[in-house]
């Protein structure tokens, strides 16, 4: 099995029945959060960059659960992680669940010396690409050449990241089977219509777009 659970904004989890990976755990202060940081459990926490709406509650959750934090060395320092695995752009590491490749992202970082990143994760027999906060960049096509992407998790909210049109172009470059849009409608400045994104993307690519509400889950094995 491989279960994707969306928590709101850009926070989500991947669970293969043995390991639970939590991404960009922004719960406290998140108006769209579907749950609270205090009840979250996980084995790993992956943080794309140091902005508060992505670093979020990583330090508290890591301290409480003993989860391994995966990120750049600067992220591990910001989280005061007792258990951490430091990486950098272009690196790949193996874990009990599979592997993580740290992909580039075009975005500011929130922490001096820190680079923002995305993650290409192999888990449960699937390759899941989380773009993090990023602008559109042409080298996304290299990720598609690296491996088949089963699902791409893409920001669509514009202003701080790709908007709908650029995210749809990213879908053309990445050629994923499935797409889940994130990082939209949390605040007025990133308002976006996911149905418009779905229409544009499905008209121009073979990908299926899945719009999830905070708290909803998607079982990849059921697709």
C-alpha positions as CSV (number, residue, x, y, z in Angstrom):
1,X,0.0,0.0,0.0
2,X,0.9,3.6,-0.3
3,X,-1.3,6.2,1.3
4,X,-1.1,9.9,0.7
5,X,-2.7,12.0,3.4
6,X,-3.1,15.8,2.8
7,X,-3.0,18.0,5.9
8,X,-3.4,21.4,4.3
9,X,-1.1,24.0,2.6
10,X,1.9,21.9,1.7
11,X,1.9,19.4,4.6
12,X,1.2,15.8,3.7
13,X,2.3,12.3,4.6
14,X,3.2,9.1,2.7
15,X,2.6,5.8,4.5
16,X,3.6,2.4,3.0
17,X,2.3,0.5,6.0
18,X,5.8,0.3,7.6
19,X,7.2,3.8,7.4
20,X,5.3,7.2,7.6
21,X,7.0,10.2,6.0
22,X,5.8,13.6,6.9
23,X,6.5,16.6,4.6
24,X,6.7,20.3,5.5
25,X,4.8,19.9,8.8
26,X,3.1,23.3,9.1
27,X,0.2,22.9,11.6
28,X,0.4,25.6,14.2
29,X,-0.8,28.8,12.7
30,X,-2.0,27.1,9.6
31,X,-5.6,28.2,8.9
32,X,-6.2,25.2,6.6
33,X,-4.6,22.5,8.9
34,X,-6.7,19.4,9.2
35,X,-5.2,18.3,12.5
36,X,-2.8,19.5,15.2
37,X,0.9,18.9,15.5
38,X,0.5,17.3,18.9
39,X,-1.3,14.3,17.5
40,X,0.9,13.6,14.4
41,X,3.0,10.5,14.4
42,X,5.7,9.7,11.8
43,X,9.0,8.0,11.3
44,X,10.6,10.6,9.1
45,X,10.2,14.3,8.5
46,X,11.3,15.9,5.2
47,X,11.6,19.6,5.1
48,X,12.0,21.5,1.8
49,X,13.2,24.8,3.2
50,X,13.3,27.1,6.2
51,X,10.2,29.3,5.7
52,X,7.8,29.1,8.6
53,X,5.0,27.6,6.5
54,X,7.2,24.6,5.7
55,X,9.6,24.2,8.6
56,X,6.5,24.6,10.8
57,X,6.4,22.2,13.7
58,X,9.2,20.0,12.5
59,X,11.3,20.5,15.7
60,X,8.5,19.7,18.1
61,X,7.3,16.7,16.2
62,X,10.8,15.3,15.8
63,X,11.5,15.7,19.5
64,X,8.3,14.1,20.5
65,X,8.3,11.2,18.1
66,X,12.0,10.6,17.6
67,X,11.5,10.8,13.9
68,X,14.5,11.2,11.6
69,X,14.6,14.6,10.0
70,X,15.8,14.6,6.3
71,X,17.0,17.9,4.9
72,X,20.0,20.1,4.3
73,X,22.4,20.4,7.2
74,X,21.0,23.9,7.9
75,X,17.5,22.4,8.3
76,X,18.8,19.8,10.7
77,X,20.4,22.6,12.7
78,X,17.2,24.6,12.7
79,X,15.2,21.6,13.9
80,X,17.8,20.7,16.6
81,X,17.3,17.2,15.4
82,X,18.4,14.4,17.6
83,X,18.1,12.1,14.7
84,X,18.8,13.6,11.3
85,X,20.1,12.7,7.8
86,X,21.7,15.7,6.1
87,X,21.7,15.9,2.3
88,X,22.2,18.4,-0.4
89,X,21.0,19.1,-3.9
90,X,21.7,16.3,-6.3
91,X,22.4,13.7,-3.6
92,X,20.5,10.4,-3.1
93,X,20.3,8.4,0.0
94,X,18.8,5.0,0.8
95,X,16.5,4.4,3.8
96,X,14.4,1.5,5.1
97,X,11.4,2.6,3.0
98,X,13.4,3.2,-0.3
99,X,15.3,6.3,-1.2
100,X,15.3,10.1,-1.3
101,X,16.8,12.2,-4.1
102,X,17.2,15.9,-3.2
103,X,16.1,17.9,-6.2
104,X,16.6,21.6,-6.9
105,X,14.0,24.2,-6.4
106,X,14.0,27.9,-7.4
107,X,12.9,29.7,-4.3
108,X,14.3,31.6,-1.3
109,X,15.1,29.6,1.7
110,X,14.2,31.3,4.9
111,X,17.5,30.5,6.6
112,X,20.9,32.1,5.8
113,X,23.1,29.7,3.8
114,X,20.2,27.3,3.1
115,X,19.1,26.2,-0.4
116,X,15.4,25.4,-1.0
117,X,14.8,21.9,-2.5
118,X,12.3,19.4,-3.6
119,X,12.3,15.6,-3.1
120,X,12.0,12.6,-5.4
121,X,11.0,9.8,-3.1
122,X,11.0,6.1,-3.9
123,X,8.5,4.4,-1.5
124,X,6.0,1.5,-1.7
125,X,7.1,0.8,-5.3
126,X,6.2,4.3,-6.4
127,X,8.2,7.4,-7.3
128,X,6.7,10.5,-5.7
129,X,8.1,14.0,-6.6
130,X,7.4,16.8,-4.2
131,X,8.5,20.1,-5.9
132,X,8.5,22.1,-2.6
133,X,8.1,25.8,-3.2
134,X,9.5,26.5,-6.6
135,X,9.3,28.5,-9.8
136,X,9.0,26.6,-13.1
137,X,12.4,25.5,-14.4
138,X,13.2,23.6,-17.5
139,X,15.4,21.0,-15.8
140,X,12.3,19.4,-14.4
141,X,12.4,17.4,-17.6
142,X,15.6,15.7,-16.3
143,X,13.7,14.3,-13.4
144,X,11.3,12.7,-15.8
145,X,14.4,11.2,-17.6
146,X,15.7,9.9,-14.2
147,X,12.7,7.7,-13.5
148,X,9.0,7.3,-14.2
149,X,7.2,9.7,-11.9
150,X,4.0,8.1,-10.5
151,X,2.8,11.3,-8.7
152,X,4.0,14.9,-8.7
153,X,3.0,17.2,-5.8
154,X,3.1,20.7,-7.2
155,X,2.4,24.2,-5.8
156,X,-0.2,26.2,-7.8
157,X,-0.8,29.3,-5.6
158,X,1.3,31.8,-7.6
159,X,2.8,34.9,-6.0
160,X,5.4,32.9,-4.0
161,X,5.6,29.8,-6.3
162,X,4.4,28.6,-9.7
163,X,0.9,29.6,-10.6
164,X,-1.6,27.5,-12.5
165,X,-0.2,27.9,-16.0
166,X,3.4,27.3,-14.9
167,X,2.4,24.3,-12.8
168,X,0.6,22.9,-15.9
169,X,3.7,23.4,-17.9
170,X,5.7,21.6,-15.2
171,X,3.3,18.7,-15.6
172,X,4.3,18.6,-19.3
173,X,8.0,18.4,-18.4
174,X,7.6,15.9,-15.6
175,X,5.1,13.6,-17.3
176,X,3.7,12.1,-14.1
177,X,0.8,9.7,-14.0
178,X,-0.9,11.6,-11.2
179,X,-0.7,15.1,-9.8
180,X,-1.8,16.5,-6.5
181,X,-1.8,20.4,-6.2
182,X,-0.8,22.1,-3.0
183,X,0.2,25.5,-1.6
184,X,-3.0,27.4,-2.6
185,X,-5.9,29.1,-0.9
186,X,-4.3,29.1,2.6
187,X,-4.4,32.9,2.4
188,X,-5.8,35.4,-0.1
189,X,-2.4,36.1,-1.6
190,X,-2.2,32.5,-2.9
191,X,-5.8,32.0,-4.0
192,X,-6.0,29.7,-7.0
193,X,-8.7,27.5,-8.6
194,X,-7.6,23.9,-8.5
195,X,-10.4,22.9,-10.9
196,X,-8.9,25.3,-13.5
197,X,-5.5,23.7,-13.0
198,X,-7.1,20.2,-13.4
199,X,-8.8,21.2,-16.6
200,X,-5.7,22.8,-18.2
201,X,-3.4,20.0,-17.1
202,X,-5.6,17.1,-18.2
203,X,-6.3,18.7,-21.5
204,X,-2.6,19.0,-22.3
205,X,-1.1,15.9,-20.6
206,X,-2.0,12.3,-19.8
207,X,-1.8,13.0,-16.1
208,X,-4.8,12.7,-13.7
209,X,-5.1,15.6,-11.3
210,X,-6.5,14.7,-7.8
211,X,-7.8,17.7,-5.7
212,X,-7.7,16.8,-2.0
213,X,-9.2,18.7,0.8
214,X,-7.3,19.0,4.1
215,X,-7.8,15.7,5.9
216,X,-8.5,13.7,2.8
217,X,-6.3,10.7,1.8
218,X,-5.6,9.0,-1.5
219,X,-4.6,5.3,-1.8
220,X,-2.3,4.9,-4.8
221,X,-3.0,1.2,-5.0
222,X,-6.7,1.9,-5.5
223,X,-6.1,4.1,-8.6
